[in-house]
Amino acid sequence: MSDAELVLRSTRVITPEGTRAASVAVSGGTITAVLPYHAPLPAGARLEELGDDVLLPGLVDTHVHVNDPGRTHWEGFWTATRAAAAGGITTLVDMPLNSLPPTTTVDHLGVKREVAADKAHIDIGFWGGALPDNVKDLRPLHDAGVFGFKAFLSPSGVDEFPHLDRDALARSLTEIAGFGGLLIVHAEDPHHLDTAPQRGGPRYADFLASRPRAAEDSAVAALIAQAKRLHARVHVLHLSSSDALPLIAAAKAEGVRITAETCPHYLTLTAEEVPDGASEFKCCPPIREAANQDLLWQALADGTIDCVVTDHSPSTADLKTGDFATAWGGISGLQLSLAAVWTEARRRGHGLEDVVRWMSANTARLVGLDTRKGAIEAGRDADFAVLAPDASFTVDPAALQHRNRVTAYAGRTLYGVVRSTWLRGERIVADGEFTAPKGTLLTRTP
């Protein structure tokens, strides 16, 4: 047996080769071997016996709005990373907004990293931002280690992060393609949004009509055209429109370098069940109908959609007004994402191996961390979640670690209780008890 300081033993370990009974050996924060269940322990190794709880790789969430610094009263690195750890997430990549300043220059990245350094309960990476006037900053940010660049094709909701029109998109994408970077895109077409009915008020049906599927479909088509022309690498964020799926599938078949994600709220919540005035359900693009949701699940199964991420975008409770036009648009789901997705996945006949692929392996691959994160195999970081997949709980907002405990999942019964979370071989949370922050700040691997 390999040298080891720690051995985690479970009857159900999810590995790239499948789920099996195994002993996972860890030394120096790294997995050294995945061995048979009954393999003898090396001298001096500590055994962590997990029984029938499932050992899975720590999740990698590549779409999180931490909002720190500047809007830390909305969320912050301390609270966000505790919530993530409680939900089995061991790595997150922070969006360049809604912090102040946004991560759009190397100096602003330095501010973000300084603020995060002593508050990270899990590992953290950073996206840069692509704005109409910061093309000159993109290469320096890339060289400084951001994992790629976020852009909006419609207004972002905050003045300090303006969107790219089609000419600005072409300029930014030309620059990013020139150094082999990744552009990740909030894809809604402003023309379709401007011409949609804008009634405001508490009716969810009116809000849904104000963010039509056509806005996403048009923006995705434009992004595909630019990516194809420039042979650029692009990623569609938080896809909610099933009508865009044939466009993405066809582009992939043509060899366009495009990937796509969706979110737990699109996979588990439906427009039909959103109460009027319940703006905790508001997000952009919006939660759509049940028939649309069915097609998103099919696209996950066939690989048209690559991954599932939270798009955790919290705010203070006072910004979640009863008027869908004026309420802040964002779902808080960081701590609940694994349980929410697993609850619906198991109902639809998917296994935990599928969930791990969508929420750990493929997200790690998206940002180039797949030599370190996203799988239980020798040479990877010893990042784990220990899950009781058949145990259930009822979501109590007061039990969440998010700074503001407004959640669209309140009162829902979910399956999948995270017993403990491990970062590089150290248990960082178990039964609601946290260690001191042990996370590191990650940079893109050249």
C-alpha positions, 0 to 999 in steps of 0.5 A, spaced: 500 500 500 502 507 498 505 511 504 499 515 507 497 519 513 490 518 512 485 513 509 478 514 508 474 508 507 467 507 504 463 502 501 461 507 495 467 511 493 465 515 486 471 514 482 472 516 474 471 508 473 465 508 477 462 507 484 466 502 488 468 500 495 475 502 496 480 505 501 482 512 499 490 514 501 492 521 502 498 524 504 501 531 504 494 533 502 494 529 495 490 522 494 496 517 493 492 511 491 485 508 490 485 501 493 481 495 495 476 496 500 480 491 505 487 493 503 491 493 509 493 500 513 500 503 512 503 503 519 501 510 522 495 511 518 489 514 521 483 510 518 476 514 517 471 509 516 465 512 512 461 506 512 455 506 507 456 514 506 458 516 499 465 519 498 465 523 492 470 529 490 469 536 492 464 540 488 467 545 483 462 551 483 465 556 477 459 561 478 459 564 484 458 572 486 461 573 493 460 581 492 466 582 496 469 587 497 464 593 496 457 589 497 459 585 503 453 586 506 450 582 501 455 576 501 462 575 503 468 571 502 467 568 510 460 567 509 460 564 502 465 559 503 462 557 509 456 556 506 459 552 500 463 548 505 457 546 508 454 544 501 460 539 499 463 545 495 471 545 496 473 550 490 469 556 487 471 561 482 468 568 484 465 572 479 468 579 477 461 583 479 458 585 484 464 587 488 467 594 488 471 595 485 469 589 479 475 585 477 477 588 471 484 590 472 490 587 475 490 592 481 482 590 482 484 583 482 489 584 487 484 588 492 480 582 491 485 577 493 487 581 499 480 581 501 479 574 500 486 571 503 484 570 510 477 568 509 477 562 505 474 556 508 475 553 501 479 554 495 478 560 491 479 562 483 477 569 480 474 571 473 476 577 470 471 582 467 470 584 459 468 591 459 467 595 453 473 600 455 478 595 458 480 591 452 487 593 454 487 590 461 485 583 458 492 580 457 495 583 463 489 579 467 490 573 464 497 573 465 495 574 473 492 568 473 484 569 472 481 563 469 477 567 464 473 573 462 465 574 464 461 579 459 454 581 459 450 582 452 445 585 456 445 590 462 448 587 468 444 590 473 450 594 476 452 601 473 460 599 474 459 593 469 456 595 462 455 590 457 458 589 450 454 590 444 456 586 438 462 590 436 465 590 443 464 583 443 468 582 437 473 586 440 474 583 446 473 576 443 478 577 438 483 579 444 482 573 448 482 568 442 489 571 441 492 569 447 488 562 448 483 565 453 476 563 455 470 568 454 464 566 459 457 570 457 451 572 460 447 571 453 441 575 453 439 580 447 438 587 449 433 588 443 429 582 445 428 585 452 427 592 450 421 590 445 418 585 450 412 587 455 415 590 461 409 591 466 412 590 473 408 588 479 408 582 483 405 577 477 411 572 476 407 571 469 409 578 467 416 578 469 417 571 465 414 575 459 419 580 460 425 575 459 423 571 453 426 565 450 428 569 444 433 573 448 437 568 450 436 564 443 438 570 439 444 572 444 447 565 443 446 565 436 450 571 435 456 568 440 456 562 436 457 566 430 463 570 433 466 564 436 466 560 429 469 566 426 475 567 431 476 560 433 475 562 440 473 559 446 466 561 449 462 558 455 454 560 455 452 562 462 446 560 466 442 557 460 435 557 461 432 557 454 431 550 451 430 553 445 437 555 444 439 547 445 439 545 438 444 551 436 449 549 441 448 542 439 449 544 432 455 548 434 459 543 438 458 538 432 461 543 427 467 544 432 465 550 435 469 551 441 463 552 446 460 549 452 454 551 456 452 551 463 445 551 467 443 552 474 440 548 480 434 553 480 432 551 472 433 544 474 428 544 480 424 550 480 418 551 475 415 557 473 408 554 474 410 554 482 412 561 483 407 565 487 406 572 485 410 577 489 415 571 491 421 575 488 426 570 492 425 566 485 427 572 481 433 571 477 435 573 470 434 569 465 428 567 469 426 560 471 421 557 466 416 552 465 416 545 467 416 542 459 422 547 458 426 544 464 425 537 462 429 539 455 434 542 460 435 535 463 435 531 457 441 536 454 445 534 461 444 527 459 446 528 452 452 532 453 449 539 450 449 542 457 456 541 460 455 542 467 451 545 473 453 551 477 449 555 482 450 562 480 449 564 487 447 571 487 445 574 493 442 580 496 440 583 502 432 582 504 430 589 503 432 588 495 427 582 494 421 586 494 414 584 492 415 587 485 419 583 480 421 589 476 424 592 481 427 586 486 434 584 485 435 578 480 439 573 483 438 566 487 441 564 493 443 557 493 450 555 494 449 551 500 443 547 497 446 546 490 448 539 491 442 537 495 437 540 490 440 537 484 441 530 487 433 530 489 431 532 482 436 527 479 434 521 483 427 522 481 429 522 474 433 516 474 440 519 474 445 517 479 450 520 483 456 519 478 452 524 473 451 529 478 459 528 480 460 529 472 456 535 472 458 539 478 465 537 479 469 533 473 466 538 468 466 544 472 474 543 474 475 541 466 472 548 464 477 552 468 483 548 467 483 545 474 482 538 472 489 535 474 488 537 481 480 537 482 474 534 480 475 526 481 478 521 486 484 518 483 491 518 485 495 525 484 489 529 485 487 534 491 484 530 497 478 534 496 472 530 498 464 531 500 461 525 504 454 524 503 448 520 505 444 520 499 438 517 502 437 522 508 433 528 507 432 534 510 427 540 510 430 547 508 430 552 514 433 559 512 435 560 519 440 554 518 444 556 512 451 559 512 449 565 507 450 572 510 443 573 507 438 567 508 433 569 503 432 562 499 427 560 494 428 553 497 425 555 504 420 549 506 422 544 501 424 537 502 431 535 499 435 529 499 442 528 500 445 530 507 453 532 507 456 529 513 463 532 512 467 536 507 474 535 506 480 540 503 486 537 501 486 531 506 483 536 512 476 535 515 473 543 514 466 542 516 462 536 520 455 536 523 455 544 522 462 545 526 467 549 522 475 549 522 479 555 521 479 557 514 484 553 510 483 555 503 488 557 498 487 562 492 488 559 486 491 561 479 490 559 472 495 554 470 499 556 464 
